[in-house]
Amino acid sequence: MSGRIHTLVMTGMSGAGKTVAMQSLEDMGYFCIDNLPPALIPKLVEMVEQSNGSLTRVALACDLRGGDLFQPLLDMVQTLRSHPNLDLTLVYLDANDGSLVRRYKESRRRHPFAPSARLLEGIQAEREALAQIREASDIVFDTSDWKPSRLKQELKSRFTEQKKVTLPVHVVSFGFKYGVPIDADMILDVRFLPNPHYIDELRPFTGEDQPVYDYVMQWSATQEFLKKTEELLDFLIPEFRKEGKSHLVVGIGCTGGKHRSVAIARHIARHLSEHVDVQLTHRDRGREA
């Protein structure tokens, strides 16, 4: 096996954000396993070592839901720290009692240490049981005043291999008469632009063809629309990225999804490609045929 395996072991207080953390790490490309009994970690390491380098980042969440199975965690972590192929980081998620009580009240879930007792008593019992683990952790995140987006951003800044976290953007042209894309985050309606459909020599072509593209682009309204739209997206994308959004789908629609929306989507995707990763899809371009 070549290279070392970056391994995160995630633990901490129930309600402190482990679910959000694991989802975020999965989005970052980690192979994630939740609620893994520590006794099974060596088996997992063996499996990862046999992956021929296809698994280089692994995240494991272990918590007191495992009951007695959780107890060997600290010993197991100490053993794995000396493993020749692992770079192991023990991450502990914490939050103050008030924040944990509020989160459990909002979710209406039972605390694992308080199936019948008071919630606060369960939180305090769990905190005591985890004291040694917290002390041995490499990183402690206190999520008391954090929104989920803040935790995601902290994890990305610590553990992403990229120098800059990007926000993938998918630009989709479509025809309103076939319905709006259900996964679109933003919808831009370009039906106000002159329609090449009513030009006999342009009707057979699409916005991918230069004559139609040039026709759509020649209008002052088109240029003003593109200028304002590009300024809006240039502003929004970094804000979405800071908020923790993992991808953005921009839908651009005209009547049939063949002429105007295709040309505009081409132009906007080309502009965005200078700054972010972009995919371009013309959903309805050939639908009439």
For each residue, the residues with C-beta under 8 A, 3 or more apart:
1: 49 52 53 85
2: 53
3: 53 56
4: 56 85 86 87
5: 45 48 49 55 56 57 58 85 86 87
6: 56 57 58 87 89 159
7: 45 57 58 59 60 80 86 87 88 89
8: 25 30 57 58 59 60 88 89 91 159
9: 41 59 60 62 73 77 80 88 89 90 91
10: 18 21 22 25 59 60 61 62 91 93
11: 18 61 62 63 73 90 91 92 93 130 133 137
12: 16 17 18 63 91 92 93 94 130 134 141
13: 16 93 94 95 100 123 126 127 130
14: 18 63 64 65 100 111 112 113 123 126
15: 95 99 100 103 104 107 111 123
16: 12 13 93 94 95 100 141 143
17: 12 20 21 93 95 141 143 146 148 151
18: 10 11 12 14 21 22 34 61 63 93
19: 22 23 34
20: 17 23 24 148 151 152
21: 10 17 18 24 25 61 91 93 151 155
22: 10 18 19 25 26 32 34 59 61
23: 19 20 26 27
24: 20 21 27 28 151 152 155 156 244
25: 8 10 21 22 28 30 32 59 155 159
26: 22 23 29 30 32 59
27: 23 24 246
28: 24 25 57 155 156 159 160
29: 26 57 161
30: 8 25 26 57 58 59 159
31: 48 55 57 58 59
32: 22 25 26 58 59 60 61
33: 36 44 58 59 60 61
34: 18 19 22 61
35: 61 62 63 65 66
36: 33 40 41 44 60 61 62
37: 40 62 66 69 70
38: 41 62 66 69 70 71 72 73 75 76
39: 42 69 72 76
40: 36 37 43 44
41: 9 36 38 44 45 60 76 80
42: 39 45 46 76
43: 40 46 47
44: 33 36 40 41 47 48 58 60
45: 5 7 41 42 48 49 80 83 85 86
46: 42 43 49 50
47: 43 44 50 51
48: 5 31 44 45 51 55 58
49: 1 5 45 46 85
50: 46 47
51: 47 48 54 55
52: 1
53: 1 2 3 56
54: 51
55: 5 31 48 51 58
56: 3 4 5 6 53
57: 5 6 7 8 28 29 30 31 161
58: 5 6 7 8 30 31 32 33 44 48 55
59: 7 8 9 10 22 25 26 30 31 32 33
60: 7 8 9 10 32 33 36 41 44
61: 10 11 18 21 22 32 33 34 35 36
62: 9 10 11 35 36 37 38 66 70 73
63: 11 12 14 18 35 66 70 112
64: 14 67 70 112 113 126 129 130
65: 14 35 70 112
66: 35 37 38 62 63 69 70
67: 64 70
68: 71
69: 37 38 39 66 72
70: 37 38 62 63 64 65 66 67 73
71: 38 68
72: 38 39 69 75 76
73: 9 11 38 62 70 76 77 133
74: 77 78 132 133 136
75: 38 72 78 79
76: 38 39 41 42 72 73 79 80
77: 9 73 74 80 81 88 90 136
78: 74 75 81 82 136
79: 75 76 82 83
80: 7 9 41 45 76 77 83 86 88
81: 77 78 86 88
82: 78 79
83: 45 79 80 86 88
84:
85: 1 4 5 45 49
86: 4 5 7 45 80 81 83
87: 4 5 6 7
88: 7 8 9 77 80 81 83
89: 6 7 8 9 138 139
90: 9 11 77 133 136 137 138 139
91: 8 9 10 11 12 21 137 138 139 140 141
92: 11 12 130 133 134 137 139 140 141
93: 10 11 12 13 16 17 18 21 140 141 143 151
94: 12 13 16 134 140 141 142 143 144
95: 13 15 16 17 99 100 103 142 143 144
96: 99 100 142 144
97: 100 101 120 123 124
98: 101 102 144
99: 15 95 96 102 103 143 144 145
100: 13 14 15 16 95 96 97 103 104 123
101: 97 98 104 105 119 120 123
102: 98 99 105 106
103: 15 95 99 100 106 107
104: 15 100 101 107 108 109 111 119
105: 101 102 108 119
106: 102 103
107: 15 103 104
108: 104 105
109: 104
110: 114 115
111: 14 15 104 114 115 119 122 123 126
112: 14 63 64 65 115 122 126
113: 14 64 117 121 122 123 125 126 129
114: 110 111 117 118 119 121 122 123 125
115: 110 111 112
116:
117: 113 114 121 122
118: 114 121 122
119: 101 104 105 111 114 122 123
120: 97 101 123 124
121: 113 114 117 118 124 125
122: 111 112 113 114 117 118 119 125 126
123: 13 14 15 97 100 101 111 113 114 119 120 126 127
124: 97 120 121 127 128
125: 113 114 121 122 128 129
126: 13 14 64 111 112 113 122 123 129 130
127: 13 123 124 130 131
128: 124 125 131
129: 64 113 125 126
130: 11 12 13 64 92 126 127 133 134
131: 127 128 134 135
132: 74 135 136
133: 11 73 74 90 92 130 136 137
134: 12 92 94 130 131 137 140
135: 131 132
136: 74 77 78 90 132 133
137: 11 90 91 92 133 134 140
138: 89 90 91
139: 89 90 91 92 158
140: 91 92 93 94 134 137
141: 12 16 17 91 92 93 94 146 151 154
142: 94 95 96
143: 16 17 93 94 95 99 146 150 151
144: 94 95 96 98 99
145: 99
146: 17 141 143 150 151 154
147: 150 151
148: 17 20 151 152 244
149: 152 153 242 243 244
150: 143 146 147 153 154 244
151: 17 20 21 24 93 141 143 146 147 148 154 155
152: 20 24 148 149 155 156 244
153: 149 150 156 157 242 244
154: 141 146 150 151 157 158
155: 21 24 25 28 151 152 158 159
156: 24 28 152 153 159 160 165
157: 153 154 160 165
158: 139 154 155
159: 6 8 25 28 30 155 156
160: 28 156 157 165
161: 29 57
162: 165 166
163:
164:
165: 156 157 160 162 241
166: 162 241 276 277
167: 237 240 241 245 246 247 248 276
168: 246 247 248 276 277 278 279
169: 233 237 247 248 249 250 272 276 277 278 279
170: 247 248 249 250 278 279 280 281
171: 250 252 265 268 269 272 278 279 280 281
172: 181 184 249 250 251 252 265 281 282 283
173: 207 251 252 253 254 257 261 262 264 265 281 282 283 284 285
174: 178 179 180 181 251 252 253 257 261 283 284
175: 178 253 254 255 256 257 258 261 283 284 287
176: 179 180 189 191 253 254 255 257
177: 255 256
178: 174 175 256 257 283 284 287
179: 174 176
180: 174 176 184 187 251 253
181: 172 174 184 249 251 283
182:
183: 249
184: 172 180 181 187 249 250 251
185: 248 249 250
186: 248 249 250 251
187: 180 184 251 253
188: 229 250 251 252 253 264
189: 176 192 253 254
190: 193 225 252 253 254 260 261 264
191: 176 195 253 254 255 260
192: 189 221
193: 190 216 219 221 222 225 254 260 264
194: 215 216 219
195: 191 198 254 255 259 260
196: 199 202 203 205 212 215 216 259 260
197: 202 203 255 256 258 259
198: 195 203
199: 196 202 203 215
200: 203
201: 211
202: 196 197 199 205 211 212 215 259
203: 196 197 198 199 200
204:
205: 196 202 209 211 212 259
206: 209 212 258 259 262 282 285 286
207: 173 212 213 216 258 259 260 261 262 263 264 265 266 282 285
208: 212 213 262 266 282 285
209: 205 206 212 213
210: 213 214
211: 201 202 205 214 215
212: 196 202 205 206 207 208 209 215 216 259 262 263
213: 207 208 209 210 216 217 263 266
214: 210 211 217 218
215: 194 196 199 202 211 212 218
216: 193 194 196 207 212 213 219 222 259 260 263 264
217: 213 214 222 223 263 267
218: 214 215 222
219: 193 194 216 222 223
220: 223 224
221: 192 193 224 225
222: 193 216 217 218 219 225 226 264
223: 217 219 220 226 227
224: 220 221 227 228
225: 190 193 221 222 228 229 264
226: 222 223 229 230 264 267 268 271
227: 223 224 230 231
228: 224 225 231 232
229: 188 225 226 232 233 268
230: 226 227 233 234 268 271
231: 227 228 234 235
232: 228 229 235 236
233: 169 229 230 236 237 250 268 271 272
234: 230 231 237 275
235: 231 232 238 239
236: 232 233 239 240
237: 167 169 233 234 240 241 248 272 275 276
238: 235 241 242
239: 235 236 242 243
240: 167 236 237 243 245 248
241: 165 166 167 237 238 244 245
242: 149 153 238 239
243: 149 239 240
244: 24 148 149 150 152 153 241
245: 167 240 241 248
246: 27 167 168
247: 167 168 169 170
248: 167 168 169 170 185 186 237 240 245
249: 169 170 172 181 183 184 185 186
250: 169 170 171 172 184 185 186 188 233 268
251: 172 173 174 180 181 184 186 187 188
252: 171 172 173 174 188 190 261 264 265 268
253: 173 174 175 176 180 187 188 189 190 191 257 261
254: 173 175 176 189 190 191 193 195 257 258 259 260 261
255: 175 176 177 191 195 197
256: 175 177 178 197 259 284 287 288
257: 173 174 175 176 178 253 254 261 262 282 283 284 285 287
258: 175 197 206 207 254 261 262 284 285 287 288
259: 195 196 197 202 205 206 207 212 216 254 256 262 263
260: 190 191 193 195 196 207 216 254 263 264
261: 173 174 175 190 207 252 253 254 257 258 264 265 282
262: 173 206 207 208 212 257 258 259 265 266 282 285
263: 207 212 213 216 217 259 260 266 267
264: 173 188 190 193 207 216 222 225 226 252 260 261 267 268
265: 171 172 173 207 252 261 262 268 269 280 282
266: 207 208 213 262 263 269 270 280
267: 217 226 263 264 270 271
268: 171 226 229 230 233 250 252 264 265 271 272
269: 171 265 266 272 273 278 279 280
270: 266 267 273
271: 226 230 233 267 268 274
272: 169 171 233 237 268 269 275 276 278
273: 269 270 276 278
274: 271
275: 234 237 272
276: 166 167 168 169 237 272 273
277: 166 168 169
278: 168 169 170 171 269 272 273
279: 168 169 170 171 269
280: 170 171 265 266 269
281: 170 171 172 173
282: 172 173 206 207 208 257 261 262 265 285
283: 172 173 174 175 178 181 257 287
284: 173 174 175 178 256 257 258 287
285: 173 206 207 208 257 258 262 282
286: 206 289
287: 175 178 256 257 258 283 284
288: 256 258
289: 286
